[in-house]
């Protein structure tokens, strides 16, 4: 026969019916082919057995042969038929033997078939180089090296070992397709340092949970609600080793439901919401239903919110103690809210109830429809520092039911009601806090039965509260003098207030503004003030009902005058001494002085007044030295009198006299000698007003 084709193999697709497969290449014997059943999806080949799985008909013909399978080849299975001649030469030409043409032809046919058979493997199944490459790459394999792959060198001219063993090549952006999906379980990670074990990249990456792991986009358009809820479910799911940090990368996330965390059976949250900063990570709740809160935590311990902005929640922005009633036995504890901005919410910016050991730092609560910061219920061991509440519809800070806690370096500006409104506080210190341009009082404390509901009796009313180094300016913006620029206090239901102001300062906007307005209308207010600077105020403090003020800062301070020139005292005439030196000998009281009077400054509420004289006169019997208040005698005014004709020194001193800002005191003298007498400008003539409180 002749070899008329160049084919050495064929593939047929099974259809579940056909059993005869004609092959268009030649073989000598039915044993000269190999037949395989092939799974085209996996590439797995299953050899077929001659005379069991198939037979070959037509071997030795120049027009091919037919493979007949015992059963139809199933759909989805391929039949692969390939020539497999033995690599032998069986034709033998003997010396002087017969020389038959068909033997030559058959020998040549066999050689041609063997060449086709080898070409079938080398060209169809082997890797070949494109023709015409210059320089021609070397395809010599390097010596095998464990743990390495074979790849082209950097010049593309030779095959070399690559990978972690050699430090050459390996996986890189250049040899991995952009759409290649390599599972994290198949990539290794090794931490630097002695003793660090190998881990998978997946294990390493799962140390931190991101909302983007659950499909969040953060593009300000896509609804990321389900991604957040799924992330919360994952973190909150396990009873043991639960929780962790929920990372929210930079972006604006549209969230249309509350992000609500619930503690496990052991009362633990152990979840921290962590963004990339409030100017980078924004949670926008504008699309939520009316009254929906933003990020909330039910009763439980150990949790926090850091480095995010919470915008436009229809309800409250952040809720600590979700669903807890005042006085509830359950509470929240050991939590952190830090570096957070809460703005544009329909209720309070930050709301907390029934919690202890909470820390609030670096928070800006602004432009919310409720209070900026609202502590309701009952709280202990609360630390609030560097928190600003501004532009809120209600108070900057609404504080009720807090004991042994601290507010430091906080600000409350331009709020619709008070800067700080507080009730039922005990052992609470405001240190270096400020209030500016609020519609009502800068600081306002009040007591009532209604505000005490749910607060333990030991935590009711206002006692042991200290405002240390605090500042207020331009408050009572709704109307000049209607509210206290610095501190307003009001009682109801016979409840008490005791508060201390240590240091600090306040400044008015108009002349009618008052620094303090104290209304003890139904209850007692004990107000202690020490070294507080309110000298810029003209209007007096408003003090009503059972309110007492003890100004510890001025006790013992005085103003002392000495006569500047001799003065003639007419006989039988009540004469005011009006030649005092306008420069006092001592005036740490800060009194206003004329040549006749000493005027009481702000902050002084009780004084002791003293004076002495040496009057040179002859004749007569009566000499009188007396103290006048506001130009007139007053009930219990101090007086000294002597019946003696010689030169006599007189002195007088009052008890503790109640005074108000602007009250004046002066010294009066009478004598009945029948002639004028001279009041000498000597050291024995002096006039002193000393503050008691």
C-alpha positions as CSV (number, residue, x, y, z in Angstrom):
1,X,0.0,0.0,0.0
2,X,1.0,3.6,-0.1
3,X,0.8,6.3,2.7
4,X,-1.5,9.0,1.3
5,X,-2.2,11.0,4.5
6,X,0.0,12.9,7.0
7,X,-2.3,12.1,9.9
8,X,-1.2,9.9,12.8
9,X,-4.1,10.4,15.2
10,X,-7.8,11.4,15.3
11,X,-10.3,12.4,18.0
12,X,-14.0,11.6,17.9
13,X,-16.8,13.1,20.1
14,X,-19.2,10.5,21.5
15,X,-22.9,11.0,21.1
16,X,-24.2,7.9,23.0
17,X,-25.2,6.2,19.7
18,X,-22.2,5.8,17.4
19,X,-19.9,2.7,17.7
20,X,-18.1,2.9,14.3
21,X,-15.3,5.5,14.0
22,X,-13.5,5.6,10.5
23,X,-9.9,6.7,10.8
24,X,-8.2,8.5,7.8
25,X,-4.7,7.2,8.3
26,X,-3.1,3.8,7.7
27,X,-1.9,1.0,9.9
28,X,-0.5,-2.5,9.1
29,X,-2.1,-4.5,11.9
30,X,-5.0,-3.9,14.3
31,X,-2.4,-3.8,17.1
32,X,-0.7,-0.8,15.5
33,X,-3.0,1.7,17.3
34,X,-3.8,2.8,20.8
35,X,-7.3,3.8,21.7
36,X,-8.4,6.0,24.7
37,X,-11.6,7.2,26.3
38,X,-10.9,10.9,27.2
39,X,-12.8,13.2,29.6
40,X,-12.5,16.5,27.8
41,X,-13.1,18.6,30.9
42,X,-10.4,17.0,33.2
43,X,-8.2,15.6,30.5
44,X,-8.2,12.1,32.1
45,X,-7.5,9.3,29.6
46,X,-8.7,5.7,30.1
47,X,-7.0,3.2,27.8
48,X,-9.3,0.9,25.8
49,X,-8.6,-2.8,25.4
50,X,-8.4,-4.4,22.0
51,X,-11.0,-7.1,21.3
52,X,-12.7,-6.1,24.7
53,X,-13.6,-2.5,24.3
54,X,-13.0,-2.2,20.6
55,X,-11.9,-3.9,17.3
56,X,-10.0,-2.4,14.4
57,X,-11.2,-3.3,10.8
58,X,-9.4,-2.6,7.6
59,X,-5.8,-2.7,8.8
60,X,-3.3,-2.8,5.8
61,X,-5.5,-0.8,3.5
62,X,-4.3,2.5,2.0
63,X,-7.6,4.2,2.7
64,X,-7.6,3.9,6.4
65,X,-9.4,1.6,8.9
66,X,-12.4,1.7,11.3
67,X,-12.4,1.4,15.1
68,X,-15.6,-0.3,16.3
69,X,-16.4,0.1,20.0
70,X,-18.2,-2.6,21.9
71,X,-20.7,-0.1,23.2
72,X,-21.6,3.5,22.0
73,X,-19.2,6.2,23.3
74,X,-21.2,8.3,25.7
75,X,-22.0,12.0,25.1
76,X,-19.4,14.1,26.9
77,X,-16.6,11.5,26.3
78,X,-14.1,11.6,23.5
79,X,-12.5,8.7,21.6
80,X,-8.8,9.3,20.9
81,X,-7.1,7.0,18.3
82,X,-3.4,7.3,17.7
83,X,-0.9,5.2,15.6
84,X,1.4,3.2,17.8
85,X,3.8,1.2,15.5
86,X,6.6,-0.7,17.3
87,X,9.9,1.2,16.7
88,X,11.3,-1.8,14.8
89,X,12.4,-2.6,11.2
90,X,11.4,-6.2,10.2
91,X,12.2,-6.3,6.5
92,X,15.2,-8.5,5.7
93,X,16.8,-8.6,2.2
94,X,19.0,-11.7,1.9
95,X,22.0,-11.9,-0.5
96,X,21.0,-13.2,-3.9
97,X,17.5,-13.6,-2.5
98,X,14.2,-12.5,-4.1
99,X,13.8,-8.7,-4.5
100,X,10.0,-8.1,-4.4
101,X,8.7,-4.5,-5.0
102,X,6.0,-4.8,-2.4
103,X,8.5,-5.6,0.3
104,X,10.4,-2.3,-0.6
105,X,7.1,-0.4,-0.6
106,X,6.1,-1.8,2.8
107,X,9.4,-1.0,4.3
108,X,9.2,2.6,3.0
109,X,5.6,2.8,4.2
110,X,6.7,1.7,7.7
111,X,9.4,4.4,7.8
112,X,7.0,7.1,6.7
113,X,4.4,6.0,9.3
114,X,7.1,6.0,12.1
115,X,8.1,9.5,11.0
116,X,4.5,10.7,11.2
117,X,4.0,9.0,14.5
118,X,7.0,10.8,16.0
119,X,6.0,14.1,14.4
120,X,2.5,13.7,15.9
121,X,4.1,13.7,19.4
122,X,6.8,16.3,18.8
123,X,4.6,18.8,17.0
124,X,1.3,18.3,18.6
125,X,2.2,17.6,22.2
126,X,5.6,19.2,22.8
127,X,6.6,22.9,23.4
128,X,8.3,24.3,20.4
129,X,10.1,27.6,19.8
130,X,8.8,30.0,17.1
131,X,11.1,30.1,14.0
132,X,13.3,33.0,13.2
133,X,14.3,34.1,16.7
134,X,17.5,36.1,17.0
135,X,19.5,35.5,19.0
136,X,18.4,31.9,19.1
137,X,17.4,31.0,22.8
138,X,19.1,28.0,24.3
139,X,16.6,25.4,25.3
140,X,19.1,23.4,27.4
141,X,17.5,22.5,30.8
142,X,19.5,23.5,33.9
143,X,20.4,21.0,36.6
144,X,17.2,20.4,38.6
145,X,17.1,22.2,41.9
146,X,14.5,21.3,44.6
147,X,11.7,23.8,45.3
148,X,12.4,25.7,42.0
149,X,10.6,26.3,38.8
150,X,12.2,26.5,35.3
151,X,11.8,29.8,33.5
152,X,13.5,32.2,31.1
153,X,16.3,34.4,32.4
154,X,16.0,38.2,32.4
155,X,17.4,38.3,28.8
156,X,15.1,35.6,27.5
157,X,18.0,33.6,26.1
158,X,18.3,30.6,28.4
159,X,16.3,28.4,30.8
160,X,17.2,28.8,34.5
161,X,16.0,27.6,37.9
162,X,13.7,30.2,39.5
163,X,11.8,30.5,42.7
164,X,12.4,30.8,46.5
165,X,15.4,28.5,46.5
166,X,17.4,30.4,44.0
167,X,16.1,33.9,44.8
168,X,15.6,34.5,41.1
169,X,12.2,35.1,39.4
170,X,9.2,33.6,41.1
171,X,5.7,34.9,41.0
172,X,5.5,38.6,40.0
173,X,3.2,41.0,38.3
174,X,5.0,40.3,35.1
175,X,4.3,36.6,34.9
176,X,0.9,36.4,36.6
177,X,-2.2,37.4,34.6
178,X,-4.3,40.3,36.0
179,X,-7.3,38.0,36.4
180,X,-5.3,35.1,38.0
181,X,-7.1,34.0,41.2
182,X,-4.6,32.4,43.5
183,X,-6.1,31.2,46.7
184,X,-4.8,32.7,49.9
185,X,-4.4,29.2,51.3
186,X,-1.8,28.5,48.7
187,X,0.3,31.6,49.4
188,X,2.8,31.6,52.3
189,X,3.5,34.3,54.8
190,X,6.5,34.4,57.2
191,X,6.9,37.0,59.9
192,X,10.5,38.3,60.4
193,X,12.2,37.3,63.6
194,X,13.4,34.1,65.2
195,X,10.8,31.5,65.9
196,X,8.1,32.8,63.6
197,X,6.3,29.9,62.0
198,X,5.1,29.9,58.4
199,X,1.4,30.8,57.8
200,X,-0.9,31.2,54.9
201,X,-1.7,34.6,53.5
202,X,-5.4,33.8,54.2
203,X,-4.7,33.2,57.8
204,X,-2.8,36.4,58.1
205,X,-5.4,38.5,56.3
206,X,-8.2,37.2,58.5
207,X,-6.7,38.8,61.5
208,X,-8.6,41.9,60.6
209,X,-12.2,42.1,59.3
210,X,-13.1,44.8,56.9
211,X,-16.6,45.8,55.7
212,X,-15.2,45.5,52.2
213,X,-14.6,41.8,52.8
214,X,-18.4,41.6,52.8
215,X,-18.9,43.6,49.6
216,X,-19.1,47.2,50.9
217,X,-18.2,49.8,48.2
218,X,-17.9,53.0,50.2
219,X,-18.6,55.1,47.0
220,X,-21.3,57.2,48.5
221,X,-23.9,55.7,46.1
222,X,-24.1,52.0,46.6
223,X,-26.3,50.7,49.5
224,X,-23.8,49.1,51.8
225,X,-26.3,48.1,54.5
226,X,-26.1,44.3,53.9
227,X,-22.3,44.3,54.0
228,X,-22.4,46.0,57.4
229,X,-25.0,43.7,58.8
230,X,-23.2,40.6,57.5
231,X,-19.9,41.9,59.0
232,X,-21.6,42.5,62.4
233,X,-23.2,39.1,62.3
234,X,-19.8,37.5,61.7
235,X,-18.1,39.4,64.5
236,X,-20.9,38.8,66.9
237,X,-21.5,35.1,66.1
238,X,-19.1,33.0,68.0
239,X,-19.7,32.5,71.7
240,X,-15.9,32.1,72.3
241,X,-13.1,34.2,70.9
242,X,-15.8,36.4,69.5
243,X,-15.5,40.0,68.3
244,X,-12.5,42.0,67.1
245,X,-12.1,45.1,65.1
246,X,-14.5,46.0,62.3
247,X,-12.3,48.1,59.9
248,X,-14.1,50.6,57.7
249,X,-11.6,51.9,55.1
250,X,-11.7,55.4,53.8
251,X,-14.9,56.1,51.9
252,X,-18.5,57.3,52.3
253,X,-20.8,54.4,53.1
254,X,-24.6,54.5,52.6
255,X,-26.2,52.6,55.4
256,X,-30.0,52.4,55.7
257,X,-30.3,50.5,59.0
258,X,-28.9,50.8,62.5
259,X,-25.5,49.1,63.0
260,X,-26.5,47.4,66.2
261,X,-24.2,45.4,68.4
262,X,-25.5,43.0,71.1
263,X,-23.4,41.3,73.8
264,X,-23.0,37.5,74.0
265,X,-24.2,35.4,76.9
266,X,-21.2,36.4,79.0
267,X,-22.1,40.1,78.6
268,X,-19.2,40.9,76.3
269,X,-19.3,42.9,73.1
270,X,-15.5,42.9,72.4
271,X,-16.2,44.7,69.1
272,X,-14.4,47.9,68.0
273,X,-15.6,49.9,65.0
274,X,-12.5,51.4,63.5
275,X,-12.3,53.9,60.6
276,X,-9.5,55.8,58.9
277,X,-10.4,59.1,60.4
278,X,-13.6,61.2,60.5
279,X,-12.6,63.1,57.4
280,X,-12.0,59.8,55.5
281,X,-14.5,57.3,56.8
282,X,-18.1,58.6,56.8
283,X,-21.2,56.5,57.6
284,X,-24.2,58.2,56.0
285,X,-27.6,57.2,57.6
286,X,-29.7,59.7,55.7
287,X,-31.7,57.0,53.9
288,X,-32.9,55.4,57.2
289,X,-36.5,55.3,58.4
290,X,-37.6,58.1,60.8
291,X,-36.1,57.7,64.3
292,X,-33.4,55.2,63.2
293,X,-30.2,55.5,65.3
294,X,-26.8,55.1,63.8
295,X,-24.3,52.9,65.7
296,X,-25.7,51.4,68.8
297,X,-24.6,49.1,71.6
298,X,-26.8,47.1,74.0
299,X,-25.8,46.3,77.5
300,X,-22.3,44.8,77.6
301,X,-18.6,45.4,78.1
302,X,-15.5,46.2,76.1
303,X,-16.3,48.0,72.9
304,X,-15.6,51.2,71.1
305,X,-16.0,53.5,68.1
306,X,-12.9,55.2,66.7
307,X,-11.9,57.4,63.8
308,X,-15.3,57.7,61.9
309,X,-17.9,60.3,61.1
310,X,-21.5,59.5,61.6
311,X,-23.8,61.7,59.6
312,X,-27.6,62.3,59.2
313,X,-29.0,59.5,61.4
314,X,-32.7,60.3,61.7
315,X,-32.5,59.3,65.4
316,X,-29.4,59.5,67.6
317,X,-25.9,59.2,66.1
318,X,-24.2,56.9,68.7
319,X,-26.2,55.1,71.4
320,X,-24.5,53.6,74.5
321,X,-26.9,51.4,76.4
322,X,-29.6,50.8,73.8
323,X,-32.9,50.0,75.3
324,X,-31.9,50.4,78.9
325,X,-34.3,52.3,81.2
326,X,-33.1,54.7,84.0
327,X,-32.1,52.7,87.0
328,X,-31.8,49.4,85.0
329,X,-29.6,46.7,86.5
330,X,-27.9,46.1,83.2
331,X,-25.4,48.5,81.9
332,X,-22.5,49.2,79.5
333,X,-18.9,49.4,80.8
334,X,-15.3,49.7,79.7
335,X,-15.9,51.3,76.4
336,X,-14.2,54.0,74.3
337,X,-15.6,56.7,71.9
338,X,-12.6,58.5,70.3
339,X,-11.8,60.8,67.4
340,X,-15.4,60.8,66.2
341,X,-17.5,63.4,64.4
342,X,-21.3,63.1,64.8
343,X,-23.4,65.6,62.9
344,X,-26.7,66.4,61.4
345,X,-28.6,63.8,63.4
346,X,-32.3,64.0,64.1
347,X,-31.8,63.4,67.8
348,X,-28.8,63.6,70.1
349,X,-25.3,63.3,68.7
350,X,-24.1,60.9,71.4
351,X,-26.5,59.4,73.8
352,X,-25.6,57.2,76.8
353,X,-27.6,55.7,79.6
354,X,-26.8,53.3,82.5
355,X,-23.0,53.0,82.0
356,X,-19.8,53.2,83.8
357,X,-16.0,53.3,83.1
358,X,-16.6,54.9,79.7
359,X,-14.1,57.2,77.9
360,X,-15.2,60.0,75.5
361,X,-12.3,61.9,73.8
362,X,-11.7,64.0,70.7
363,X,-15.4,64.2,69.7
364,X,-17.1,66.9,67.7
365,X,-20.9,66.7,68.1
366,X,-22.4,69.4,65.9
367,X,-25.6,70.6,64.3
368,X,-27.7,67.8,65.8
369,X,-31.4,68.3,66.5
370,X,-31.1,67.2,70.1
371,X,-28.2,67.7,72.5
372,X,-24.7,67.3,71.3
373,X,-23.8,64.9,74.2
374,X,-26.6,63.5,76.3
375,X,-25.9,61.4,79.5
376,X,-29.2,60.1,80.8
377,X,-30.0,57.4,83.4
378,X,-27.1,56.8,85.8
379,X,-23.3,56.9,85.2
380,X,-20.2,56.4,87.2
381,X,-16.4,56.7,86.4
382,X,-17.0,58.6,83.2
383,X,-14.1,60.5,81.6
384,X,-14.9,63.1,79.0
385,X,-12.0,65.1,77.4
386,X,-11.5,67.4,74.5
387,X,-15.1,67.1,73.4
388,X,-16.8,69.9,71.5
389,X,-20.6,70.3,71.2
390,X,-21.6,73.2,68.9
391,X,-24.6,74.3,66.9
392,X,-27.0,71.8,68.4
393,X,-30.7,72.6,68.7
394,X,-30.8,71.8,72.4
395,X,-28.0,71.8,74.9
396,X,-24.3,71.3,74.1
397,X,-24.1,68.8,77.0
398,X,-27.1,67.4,78.8
399,X,-25.9,65.6,81.9
400,X,-28.1,63.8,84.4
401,X,-27.3,61.2,87.0
402,X,-23.5,61.2,87.1
403,X,-21.2,60.6,90.1
404,X,-17.4,60.5,90.5
405,X,-16.6,61.5,87.0
406,X,-14.7,64.2,85.1
407,X,-15.1,66.6,82.1
408,X,-11.8,68.2,80.9
409,X,-11.0,70.7,78.2
410,X,-14.5,70.5,76.7
411,X,-16.3,73.2,74.7
412,X,-19.9,74.1,74.2
413,X,-20.5,76.9,71.7
414,X,-23.5,78.4,69.8
415,X,-26.1,75.8,71.1
416,X,-29.8,76.5,71.1
417,X,-30.1,76.2,74.9
418,X,-27.4,75.9,77.6
419,X,-23.8,75.1,77.0
420,X,-23.9,72.6,79.8
421,X,-27.1,71.6,81.6
422,X,-26.7,69.2,84.5
423,X,-28.7,67.7,87.3
424,X,-28.1,65.0,89.9
425,X,-24.3,65.2,89.9
426,X,-22.1,64.2,92.8
427,X,-18.4,64.3,92.9
428,X,-18.1,65.6,89.4
429,X,-15.3,68.0,88.2
430,X,-15.4,70.3,85.2
431,X,-11.8,71.2,84.5
432,X,-10.8,73.8,82.0
433,X,-14.2,73.7,80.2
434,X,-15.6,76.6,78.2
435,X,-19.0,77.9,77.0
436,X,-19.3,80.5,74.3
437,X,-22.3,82.2,72.5
438,X,-25.0,79.8,73.7
439,X,-28.6,81.0,73.7
440,X,-29.0,80.4,77.4
441,X,-26.6,79.9,80.4
442,X,-23.0,78.9,79.8
443,X,-23.3,76.3,82.7
444,X,-26.7,75.6,84.3
445,X,-27.5,73.3,87.3
446,X,-30.9,72.4,88.4
447,X,-32.6,70.0,90.9
448,X,-36.1,68.5,90.9
449,X,-38.0,65.4,91.7
450,X,-38.6,64.7,88.0
451,X,-34.9,64.8,87.1
452,X,-34.1,62.4,89.9
453,X,-36.3,59.5,88.6
454,X,-34.2,56.4,88.2
455,X,-31.2,57.8,90.1
456,X,-30.2,56.2,93.4
457,X,-30.8,58.5,96.4
458,X,-27.0,58.8,97.0
459,X,-26.6,60.3,93.5
460,X,-29.5,62.7,93.5
461,X,-29.3,66.5,93.7
462,X,-26.1,68.5,93.0
463,X,-23.3,68.1,95.6
464,X,-19.5,68.2,95.5
465,X,-19.5,69.6,92.0
466,X,-16.4,71.7,91.1
467,X,-15.9,74.1,88.1
468,X,-12.2,74.5,88.0
469,X,-10.5,77.0,85.7
470,X,-13.6,77.2,83.4
471,X,-14.5,80.1,81.1
472,X,-17.6,81.6,79.6
473,X,-18.3,84.5,77.3
474,X,-21.2,86.0,75.3
475,X,-23.8,83.5,76.6
476,X,-27.5,84.4,77.1
477,X,-27.5,85.2,73.4
478,X,-31.3,84.9,73.3
479,X,-31.6,88.1,75.3
480,X,-29.1,90.2,77.3
481,X,-29.2,89.4,81.0
482,X,-32.0,86.8,80.8
483,X,-29.6,83.9,81.6
484,X,-26.3,83.7,83.3
485,X,-23.2,84.2,81.3
486,X,-21.2,81.8,83.4
487,X,-23.4,79.8,85.8
488,X,-27.1,79.6,86.5
489,X,-28.5,77.5,89.4
490,X,-32.2,76.6,90.1
491,X,-33.8,74.4,92.7
492,X,-37.3,72.8,92.9
493,X,-39.0,70.4,95.3
494,X,-36.9,71.5,98.3
495,X,-33.8,69.9,96.8
496,X,-30.3,71.2,97.4
497,X,-27.4,72.4,95.3
498,X,-23.8,72.8,96.6
499,X,-21.2,73.8,94.0
500,X,-17.7,75.3,94.0
501,X,-16.1,77.6,91.4
502,X,-12.3,77.5,91.6
503,X,-10.5,80.1,89.5
504,X,-11.7,80.7,85.9
505,X,-13.1,83.7,84.3
506,X,-16.2,85.1,82.5
507,X,-16.8,88.1,80.2
508,X,-20.1,89.7,79.3
509,X,-21.5,90.9,75.9
510,X,-23.6,93.8,77.2
511,X,-23.8,95.8,80.5
512,X,-26.9,94.0,81.6
513,X,-25.3,90.5,81.5
514,X,-24.8,88.8,84.9
515,X,-22.1,86.2,85.6
516,X,-24.2,84.2,88.0
517,X,-28.0,83.8,88.5
518,X,-28.9,81.8,91.5
519,X,-32.5,80.9,92.1
520,X,-33.1,79.0,95.3
521,X,-36.8,79.1,95.0
522,X,-37.6,75.8,96.6
523,X,-34.4,74.4,98.0
524,X,-31.1,75.7,99.3
525,X,-28.2,76.7,97.0
526,X,-24.7,76.9,98.7
527,X,-22.4,78.5,96.2
528,X,-18.6,78.7,96.9
529,X,-16.4,80.9,94.8
530,X,-12.7,81.3,94.9
531,X,-10.4,83.5,92.8
532,X,-12.9,83.8,90.0
533,X,-12.4,86.7,87.6
534,X,-15.7,88.4,86.8
535,X,-14.5,92.0,87.1
536,X,-15.6,92.9,83.5
537,X,-19.3,92.6,84.6
538,X,-21.2,95.8,85.5
539,X,-24.6,94.1,86.4
540,X,-24.8,92.5,89.7
541,X,-25.3,88.8,90.1
542,X,-28.9,87.6,90.4
543,X,-29.3,85.9,93.8
544,X,-32.9,84.9,94.8
545,X,-34.5,82.9,97.6
546,X,-32.4,80.6,99.7
547,X,-29.2,81.1,97.8
548,X,-26.0,81.9,99.7
549,X,-22.6,82.8,98.2
550,X,-19.3,82.3,100.0
551,X,-16.5,84.0,98.2
552,X,-13.5,82.3,99.7
553,X,-11.1,84.0,97.4
554,X,-11.5,87.5,98.8
555,X,-11.7,86.7,102.5
556,X,-9.0,88.7,104.3
557,X,-8.4,91.2,101.5
558,X,-8.7,94.9,102.4
559,X,-8.6,98.5,101.3
560,X,-6.9,101.0,103.7
561,X,-6.9,104.8,103.3
562,X,-4.8,107.4,105.2
563,X,-5.7,111.1,105.4
564,X,-4.0,113.0,102.6
565,X,-4.3,116.5,104.2
566,X,-5.6,118.0,107.5
567,X,-9.4,118.7,107.5
568,X,-11.4,121.3,109.5
569,X,-14.3,119.9,111.4
570,X,-16.9,122.5,112.2
571,X,-18.6,122.5,115.6
572,X,-22.0,120.8,116.1
573,X,-22.0,119.6,112.5
574,X,-22.0,116.0,111.2
575,X,-19.0,116.2,108.8
576,X,-17.9,113.5,106.3
577,X,-14.2,113.0,106.1
578,X,-13.3,113.9,102.5
579,X,-9.5,114.4,102.4
580,X,-8.5,110.8,102.2
581,X,-5.5,110.1,99.9
582,X,-6.8,108.8,96.6
583,X,-4.0,106.3,96.6
584,X,-4.7,103.6,99.2
585,X,-2.0,102.3,101.4
586,X,-3.4,98.8,100.7
587,X,-6.0,97.7,98.1
588,X,-5.8,94.0,97.4
589,X,-9.5,94.0,97.6
590,X,-9.8,95.9,94.3
591,X,-12.2,98.5,95.8
592,X,-12.9,101.8,94.0
593,X,-11.7,104.7,96.1
594,X,-12.5,108.5,96.2
595,X,-11.3,111.1,98.7
596,X,-14.5,110.4,100.7
597,X,-15.6,106.8,100.0
598,X,-14.6,103.1,99.5
599,X,-16.9,101.3,97.1
600,X,-17.4,97.5,97.2
601,X,-16.2,95.5,94.2
602,X,-17.8,92.5,92.6
603,X,-17.5,89.2,94.4
604,X,-17.5,90.6,97.9
605,X,-20.6,89.8,100.0
606,X,-19.6,90.5,103.6
607,X,-17.1,93.0,105.1
608,X,-15.8,94.5,108.3
609,X,-15.3,98.3,108.4
610,X,-12.9,100.0,110.8
611,X,-11.6,103.6,111.3
612,X,-9.5,105.7,113.7
613,X,-8.8,109.4,114.3
614,X,-6.9,111.9,116.3
615,X,-8.9,115.1,116.7
616,X,-7.1,118.3,118.0
617,X,-9.7,120.4,119.8
618,X,-10.2,122.3,123.1
619,X,-13.4,122.8,125.0
620,X,-16.6,120.9,124.7
621,X,-17.4,117.5,125.9
622,X,-18.4,115.1,123.1
623,X,-16.5,113.7,120.2
624,X,-18.1,111.1,117.8
625,X,-16.6,108.8,115.1
626,X,-19.2,106.8,113.0
627,X,-19.4,104.8,109.7
628,X,-22.0,105.5,107.1
629,X,-23.1,103.1,104.3
630,X,-24.3,104.5,101.0
631,X,-24.3,108.0,102.5
632,X,-26.6,107.3,105.5
633,X,-26.7,105.7,108.8
634,X,-27.9,102.1,108.8
635,X,-29.2,99.7,111.4
636,X,-26.4,98.7,113.7
637,X,-23.9,101.2,112.2
638,X,-20.6,101.4,114.2
639,X,-20.0,104.5,116.3
640,X,-17.4,105.6,118.9
641,X,-17.9,108.5,121.3
642,X,-15.9,110.1,124.1
643,X,-16.7,112.9,126.6
644,X,-13.3,114.5,127.0
645,X,-11.9,118.0,126.3
646,X,-8.3,117.1,125.6
647,X,-6.8,115.7,122.3
648,X,-8.2,112.3,121.9
649,X,-7.8,109.2,119.6
650,X,-11.0,107.3,118.7
651,X,-11.4,104.0,116.8
652,X,-14.4,102.0,115.7
653,X,-14.9,98.6,114.1
654,X,-18.0,96.9,112.8
655,X,-19.1,93.3,112.8
656,X,-19.7,91.4,109.5
657,X,-21.8,93.5,107.3
658,X,-23.7,92.2,104.2
659,X,-22.9,94.2,101.1
660,X,-23.6,94.2,97.4
661,X,-21.4,95.4,94.5
662,X,-21.2,99.2,94.5
663,X,-22.1,99.8,98.1
664,X,-20.0,102.7,99.6
665,X,-18.7,103.3,103.1
666,X,-17.5,106.6,104.5
667,X,-16.3,108.1,107.9
668,X,-18.2,110.9,109.7
669,X,-17.1,113.1,112.7
670,X,-19.0,115.4,115.0
671,X,-17.7,117.6,117.9
672,X,-19.3,120.2,120.2
673,X,-16.3,122.4,121.3
674,X,-18.0,125.5,120.1
675,X,-15.2,126.2,117.6
676,X,-13.7,124.5,114.6
677,X,-11.3,121.6,115.2
678,X,-8.6,120.1,113.1
679,X,-8.4,116.5,111.9
680,X,-4.6,115.9,111.6
681,X,-3.1,114.0,108.7
682,X,-1.2,111.6,111.0
683,X,-0.7,107.9,111.0
684,X,-3.4,107.6,113.6
685,X,-6.1,108.6,111.2
686,X,-7.1,105.7,108.8
687,X,-10.0,104.0,107.3
688,X,-10.2,100.2,106.3
689,X,-12.8,97.9,104.6
690,X,-11.9,94.2,105.0
691,X,-13.6,91.4,103.1
692,X,-15.1,88.6,105.2
693,X,-16.5,86.6,102.3
